[in-house]
Amino acid sequence: MEISMLTTTFTGNITFAEIVTHDKEGNPLESPFLGFKVAVNDINDNGLTIEIRTKNGLLKAAQDGEKLVGTRVTVAGSIELASISSHWVNDEGELVPRKKPQFRVFANLIERHARKQSAPATATVQAELAV
């Protein structure tokens, strides 16, 4: 079975992030991962939601208690074509359009922007001058 993919690069904000430790049946995973969603706009200013799973530094940051929602990221990777979704089926079996189409990306590179910083080191702060 061959899975078709398209290469993509995008920048957006993380709107949801969770550490996934169990599969859909509730069985513990041997290797947890970070599942998160990024909101982006296409060239026509239409909103999209992109799902990503990773075991990179963002997973470590989340495990260390860092709040990732709102963090701006640039992601390069491949779109899983089978994951593209513009509709979903509700409990009554009706097809409902999504507010924002979504798809999953297998990330090759994730870069964080505007990383939250602790207070600057005292050696880099100039002392206040007397007036």
N, CA, C and O of each residue as an XYZ file, in Angstrom:
524
protein
N       0.841     -1.179      0.000
C       0.000      0.000      0.000
C       0.883      1.238      0.000
O       1.746      1.394      0.864
N       0.671      2.097     -0.950
C       1.447      3.328     -1.051
C       0.586      4.503     -0.636
O      -0.562      4.624     -1.063
N       1.143      5.370      0.199
C       0.424      6.558      0.655
C       0.973      7.753     -0.101
O       2.175      8.016     -0.070
N       0.090      8.479     -0.784
C       0.504      9.663     -1.528
C       0.623     10.846     -0.578
O      -0.193     11.017      0.327
N       1.659     11.663     -0.798
C       1.873     12.821      0.066
C       2.324     14.011     -0.767
O       2.920     13.853     -1.832
N       2.036     15.184     -0.273
C       2.490     16.441     -0.845
C       3.393     17.124      0.161
O       3.148     17.054      1.365
N       4.436     17.784     -0.321
C       5.341     18.519      0.554
C       4.753     19.895      0.845
O       4.164     20.526     -0.033
N       4.918     20.356      2.092
C       4.379     21.653      2.481
C       5.280     22.333      3.498
O       6.029     21.677      4.222
N       5.199     23.641      3.542
C       5.819     24.452      4.588
C       4.802     25.527      4.953
O       4.230     26.167      4.071
N       4.577     25.725      6.242
C       3.595     26.717      6.672
C       3.982     27.278      8.028
O       4.760     26.674      8.766
N       3.434     28.436      8.346
C       3.628     29.085      9.640
C       2.259     29.373     10.232
O       1.364     29.858      9.539
N       2.099     29.074     11.512
C       0.830     29.323     12.188
C       0.991     29.240     13.692
O       2.104     29.108     14.203
N      -0.133     29.318     14.402
C      -0.125     29.287     15.863
C      -0.708     27.978     16.371
O      -1.695     27.479     15.832
N      -0.093     27.425     17.412
C      -0.608     26.218     18.043
C      -1.892     26.581     18.781
O      -1.903     27.489     19.612
N      -2.985     25.859     18.471
C      -4.271     26.123     19.107
C      -4.657     25.035     20.108
O      -5.555     25.233     20.926
N      -3.982     23.890     20.045
C      -4.275     22.766     20.930
C      -3.036     21.892     20.991
O      -2.381     21.669     19.973
N      -2.706     21.390     22.187
C      -1.566     20.478     22.338
C      -1.827     19.535     23.497
O      -2.304     19.947     24.554
N      -1.506     18.249     23.285
C      -1.630     17.274     24.361
C      -0.595     16.179     24.185
O      -0.239     15.816     23.064
N      -0.119     15.660     25.300
C       0.787     14.526     25.278
C      -0.075     13.271     25.199
O      -0.926     13.040     26.059
N       0.147     12.468     24.172
C      -0.641     11.255     23.962
C       0.148     10.070     24.523
O       1.243      9.754     24.059
N      -0.442      9.423     25.534
C       0.230      8.302     26.197
C      -0.496      6.974     26.003
O       0.037      5.920     26.350
N      -1.728      7.017     25.443
C      -2.518      5.800     25.244
C      -3.098      5.796     23.833
O      -3.362      6.855     23.265
N      -3.297      4.598     23.264
C      -3.923      4.496     21.950
C      -5.435      4.633     22.075
O      -5.949      4.863     23.170
N      -6.152      4.493     20.959
C      -7.613      4.691     20.949
C      -8.346      3.683     21.829
O      -9.441      3.965     22.314
N      -7.746      2.505     22.039
C      -8.369      1.475     22.878
C      -8.004      1.633     24.354
O      -8.474      0.856     25.186
N      -7.176      2.622     24.694
C      -6.797      2.859     26.082
C      -5.543      2.123     26.525
O      -5.190      2.149     27.704
N      -4.866      1.467     25.586
C      -3.633      0.755     25.910
C      -2.472      1.744     25.968
O      -2.370      2.626     25.116
N      -1.597      1.606     26.965
C      -0.461      2.539     27.056
C       0.483      2.396     25.861
O       0.745      1.289     25.391
N       0.984      3.524     25.384
C       1.954      3.530     24.288
C       3.360      3.339     24.849
O       3.667      3.832     25.934
N       4.207      2.634     24.124
C       5.597      2.481     24.545
C       6.340      3.803     24.447
O       7.229      4.091     25.247
N       5.965      4.597     23.460
C       6.653      5.866     23.220
C       5.609      6.972     23.032
O       5.048      7.096     21.944
N       5.335      7.779     24.066
C       4.339      8.852     23.924
C       4.784      9.888     22.899
O       5.966      9.988     22.570
N       3.825     10.650     22.404
C       4.129     11.711     21.446
C       3.265     12.921     21.763
O       2.300     12.829     22.522
N       3.619     14.048     21.176
C       2.836     15.268     21.318
C       1.936     15.397     20.105
O       2.412     15.411     18.970
N       0.633     15.491     20.344
C      -0.313     15.766     19.281
C      -0.737     17.220     19.417
O      -1.142     17.650     20.498
N      -0.646     17.984     18.327
C      -1.059     19.381     18.413
C      -1.677     19.839     17.106
O      -1.498     19.211     16.063
N      -2.409     20.946     17.178
C      -3.055     21.531     16.010
C      -2.527     22.941     15.799
O      -2.292     23.687     16.750
N      -2.347     23.283     14.539
C      -1.859     24.602     14.167
C      -2.902     25.258     13.267
O      -3.363     24.650     12.300
N      -3.271     26.490     13.581
C      -4.198     27.268     12.754
C      -3.392     28.120     11.790
O      -2.477     28.839     12.193
N      -3.741     28.033     10.516
C      -3.060     28.819      9.482
C      -4.097     29.383      8.528
O      -5.248     28.947      8.519
N      -3.685     30.353      7.726
C      -4.522     30.891      6.655
C      -3.821     30.620      5.337
O      -2.601     30.757      5.238
N      -4.600     30.229      4.305
C      -4.013     30.005      2.994
C      -3.850     31.337      2.261
O      -4.110     32.395      2.833
N      -3.423     31.287      1.001
C      -3.158     32.528      0.260
C      -4.415     33.351      0.021
O      -4.324     34.546     -0.260
N      -5.595     32.727      0.129
C      -6.860     33.446     -0.029
C      -7.463     33.837      1.311
O      -8.626     34.235      1.382
N      -6.670     33.723      2.379
C      -7.072     34.067      3.742
C      -8.183     33.161      4.290
O      -8.974     33.575      5.137
N      -8.226     31.919      3.792
C      -9.148     30.914      4.329
C      -8.457     30.185      5.469
O      -7.280     29.846      5.356
N      -9.166     29.937      6.571
C      -8.584     29.253      7.711
C      -8.478     27.755      7.508
O      -9.379     27.135      6.943
N      -7.382     27.170      7.967
C      -7.142     25.727      7.930
C      -6.657     25.278      9.296
O      -6.037     26.052     10.027
N      -6.939     24.026      9.643
C      -6.397     23.431     10.855
C      -5.510     22.269     10.439
O      -5.932     21.402      9.674
N      -4.290     22.251     10.938
C      -3.342     21.207     10.568
C      -2.966     20.421     11.821
O      -2.562     21.002     12.829
N      -3.103     19.096     11.752
C      -2.771     18.208     12.866
C      -1.355     17.681     12.682
O      -0.952     17.299     11.583
N      -0.610     17.671     13.787
C       0.776     17.204     13.749
C       1.027     16.327     14.965
O       0.504     16.582     16.050
N       1.825     15.302     14.774
C       2.286     14.452     15.875
C       3.803     14.465     15.834
O       4.402     14.319     14.768
N       4.423     14.639     16.990
C       5.879     14.726     17.013
C       6.444     14.181     18.319
O       5.753     14.101     19.334
N       7.706     13.814     18.261
C       8.441     13.383     19.453
C       9.684     14.264     19.615
O      10.645     13.860     20.269
N       9.670     15.453     19.029
C      10.847     16.323     19.067
C      10.893     17.172     20.340
O      10.313     16.792     21.357
N      11.563     18.291     20.292
C      11.716     19.170     21.443
C      10.412     19.730     21.980
O      10.338     20.080     23.158
N       9.373     19.826     21.142
C       8.084     20.298     21.638
C       7.493     19.304     22.634
O       6.850     19.709     23.603
N       7.702     18.013     22.406
C       7.241     17.003     23.369
C       7.942     17.207     24.705
O       7.295     17.179     25.752
N       9.244     17.410     24.683
C      10.012     17.636     25.914
C       9.523     18.906     26.614
O       9.385     18.927     27.837
N       9.267     19.947     25.852
C       8.772     21.202     26.442
C       7.431     20.976     27.135
O       7.216     21.463     28.245
N       6.529     20.238     26.485
C       5.223     19.953     27.087
C       5.384     19.088     28.338
O       4.696     19.309     29.335
N       6.281     18.109     28.293
C       6.524     17.260     29.460
C       7.092     18.067     30.618
O       6.869     17.728     31.781
N       7.823     19.130     30.307
C       8.398     20.000     31.334
C       7.394     21.041     31.836
O       7.731     21.882     32.670
N       6.150     20.982     31.321
C       5.102     21.880     31.802
C       4.927     23.164     31.020
O       4.129     24.017     31.408
N       5.655     23.321     29.926
C       5.517     24.545     29.137
C       4.156     24.565     28.434
O       3.731     23.557     27.871
N       3.489     25.692     28.469
C       2.208     25.872     27.788
C       2.489     26.257     26.337
O       3.035     27.329     26.075
N       2.120     25.395     25.400
C       2.463     25.612     23.995
C       1.379     26.325     23.203
O       1.659     26.857     22.129
N       0.149     26.349     23.704
C      -0.937     27.008     22.974
C      -0.587     28.481     22.797
O      -0.229     29.168     23.754
N      -0.697     28.953     21.556
C      -0.351     30.329     21.238
C       1.036     30.470     20.649
O       1.355     31.511     20.074
N       1.871     29.447     20.777
C       3.220     29.499     20.233
C       3.157     29.483     18.709
O       2.428     28.686     18.118
N       3.928     30.369     18.081
C       3.989     30.435     16.620
C       5.078     29.478     16.150
O       6.188     29.478     16.682
N       4.748     28.650     15.136
C       5.681     27.656     14.622
C       5.694     27.682     13.094
O       4.707     28.039     12.452
N       6.829     27.298     12.538
C       6.941     27.014     11.112
C       7.206     25.526     10.993
O       8.085     24.987     11.665
N       6.441     24.865     10.133
C       6.539     23.416      9.980
C       6.794     23.092      8.510
O       6.153     23.653      7.621
N       7.733     22.186      8.266
C       7.981     21.649      6.925
C       7.768     20.151      7.006
O       8.280     19.493      7.911
N       7.017     19.615      6.067
C       6.759     18.185      6.093
C       5.905     17.747      4.928
O       5.872     18.401      3.885
N       5.208     16.624      5.112
C       4.386     16.033      4.064
C       2.946     15.911      4.518
O       2.675     15.466      5.633
N       2.020     16.306      3.654
C       0.593     16.189      3.937
C       0.167     14.754      3.669
O       0.469     14.203      2.611
N      -0.531     14.147      4.620
C      -1.113     12.828      4.399
C      -2.434     13.049      3.655
O      -3.412     13.505      4.247
N      -2.462     12.728      2.361
C      -3.617     13.024      1.525
C      -4.900     12.394      2.045
O      -5.966     13.002      1.941
N      -4.824     11.191      2.602
C      -6.017     10.505      3.109
C      -6.617     11.218      4.315
O      -7.763     10.952      4.680
N      -5.855     12.126      4.945
C      -6.345     12.808      6.146
C      -7.077     14.112      5.845
O      -7.643     14.711      6.760
N      -7.084     14.569      4.598
C      -7.733     15.837      4.251
C      -9.234     15.705      4.493
O      -9.878     14.785      3.990
N      -9.780     16.641      5.271
C     -11.189     16.545      5.660
C     -11.833     17.925      5.672
O     -11.343     18.851      6.319
N     -12.940     18.044      4.946
C     -13.708     19.286      4.963
C     -15.066     19.078      5.632
O     -15.792     20.045      5.863
N     -15.424     17.811      5.951
C     -16.693     17.462      6.585
C     -16.450     16.395      7.655
O     -15.406     15.744      7.657
N     -17.401     16.219      8.549
C     -17.367     15.158      9.539
C     -18.781     14.613      9.701
O     -19.748     15.274      9.324
N     -18.906     13.395     10.266
C     -20.207     12.758     10.444
C     -20.593     12.861     11.916
O     -19.841     12.431     12.791
N     -21.778     13.436     12.188
C     -22.226     13.589     13.579
C     -22.875     12.289     14.080
O     -22.939     11.304     13.344
N     -23.351     12.288     15.321
C     -23.935     11.087     15.932
C     -25.179     10.589     15.206
O     -25.516      9.409     15.299
N     -25.863     11.469     14.487
C     -27.061     11.087     13.747
C     -26.732     10.571     12.349
O     -27.634     10.215     11.591
N     -25.435     10.528     12.002
C     -25.014     10.046     10.691
C     -25.079     11.094      9.598
O     -24.965     10.768      8.416
N     -25.263     12.362      9.983
C     -25.349     13.440      9.005
C     -23.962     14.007      8.719
O     -23.121     14.113      9.613
N     -23.741     14.368      7.464
C     -22.491     14.973      7.049
C     -22.524     16.457      7.380
O     -23.407     17.177      6.914
N     -21.573     16.919      8.176
C     -21.537     18.308      8.641
C     -20.249     18.966      8.139
O     -19.167     18.414      8.339
N     -20.341     20.132      7.493
C     -19.119     20.808      7.044
C     -18.309     21.339      8.231
O     -18.874     21.843      9.201
N     -17.000     21.222      8.144
C     -16.116     21.770      9.173
C     -16.030     23.285      9.010
O     -16.152     23.808      7.902
N     -15.820     23.981     10.120
C     -15.612     25.427     10.046
C     -14.301     25.716      9.326
O     -14.192     26.673      8.559
N     -13.303     24.866      9.589
C     -12.006     24.987      8.929
C     -11.601     23.601      8.436
O     -11.534     22.671      9.239
N     -11.331     23.435      7.141
C     -10.827     22.144      6.668
C      -9.560     21.778      7.436
O      -8.842     22.653      7.921
N      -9.293     20.477      7.543
C      -8.099     20.060      8.280
C      -7.420     18.894      7.587
O      -8.025     18.197      6.772
N      -6.146     18.692      7.924
C      -5.382     17.552      7.439
C      -4.212     17.319      8.372
O      -3.912     18.153      9.227
N      -3.553     16.183      8.207
C      -2.416     15.822      9.052
C      -1.131     15.996      8.259
O      -1.081     15.727      7.059
N      -0.091     16.453      8.953
C       1.227     16.626      8.346
C       2.234     15.787      9.120
O       2.262     15.802     10.350
N       3.059     15.056      8.379
C       4.198     14.370      8.978
C       5.351     15.366      8.926
O       5.890     15.642      7.854
N       5.723     15.899     10.069
C       6.690     16.995     10.138
C       8.123     16.499     10.035
O       8.520     15.560     10.726
N       8.889     17.136      9.170
C      10.325     16.888      9.077
C      11.091     17.933      9.886
O      12.181     17.665     10.390
N      10.510     19.123     10.002
C      11.153     20.234     10.696
C      10.080     21.077     11.368
O       9.075     21.427     10.749
N      10.299     21.402     12.643
C       9.400     22.317     13.359
C      10.276     23.367     14.019
O      11.170     23.041     14.801
N      10.017     24.624     13.703
C      10.776     25.739     14.286
C       9.830     26.609     15.093
O       8.793     27.046     14.596
N      10.198     26.856     16.348
C       9.389     27.747     17.195
C       9.848     29.181     17.027
O      11.038     29.452     16.870
N       8.878     30.110     17.063
C       9.173     31.544     16.992
C       8.773     32.172     18.318
O       7.930     31.633     19.035
N       9.368     33.291     18.638
C       9.021     34.054     19.841
C       8.989     33.153     21.065
O       8.021     33.143     21.827
N      10.052     32.405     21.236
C      10.161     31.503     22.375
C      10.061     32.288     23.670
O      10.635     33.369     23.805
N       9.340     31.742     24.601
C       9.207     32.405     25.895
C      10.560     32.383     26.593
O      11.220     31.347     26.671
N      10.956     33.536     27.095
C      12.268     33.644     27.715
C      12.127     33.970     29.190
O      11.195     34.653     29.614
N      13.078     33.461     29.955
C      13.127     33.841     31.363
C      13.758     35.231     31.446
O      14.127     35.807     30.422
N      13.879     35.755     32.622
C      14.485     37.081     32.795
C      15.902     37.074     32.220
O      16.607     36.074     32.353
N      16.335     38.169     31.583
C      17.674     38.206     30.996
C      18.752     38.089     32.081
O      18.562     38.502     33.225
N      19.863     37.523     31.686
C      20.986     37.391     32.609
C      21.433     38.770     33.061
O      21.409     39.715     32.273
N      21.842     38.900     34.316
C      22.212     40.222     34.845
C      23.379     40.836     34.091
O      23.489     42.061     34.032
N      24.255     40.019     33.513
C      25.404     40.555     32.795
C      24.971     41.246     31.495
O      25.725     42.059     30.960
N      23.797     40.945     30.987
C      23.358     41.557     29.737
C      22.468     42.766     29.968
O      22.041     43.401     29.004
N      22.179     43.101     31.214
C      21.324     44.248     31.529
C      22.203     45.370     32.063
O      22.957     45.186     33.018
N      22.095     46.524     31.437
C      22.884     47.661     31.877
C      22.260     48.252     33.138
O      21.045     48.421     33.231
N      23.121     48.559     34.101
C      22.644     49.175     35.333
C      22.084     50.561     35.035
O      22.549     51.233     34.115
N      21.110     50.983     35.791
C      20.493     52.291     35.586
C      21.529     53.376     35.918
O      22.218     53.314     36.936
N      21.614     54.360     35.033
C      22.586     55.436     35.223
C      21.967     56.545     36.074
O      20.773     56.827     35.978
N      22.796     57.165     36.903
C      22.334     58.290     37.723
C      22.075     59.491     36.803
O      22.808     59.706     35.838
N      21.037     60.264     37.105
C      20.691     61.433     36.284
C      21.120     62.692     36.979
O      20.919     63.786     36.453
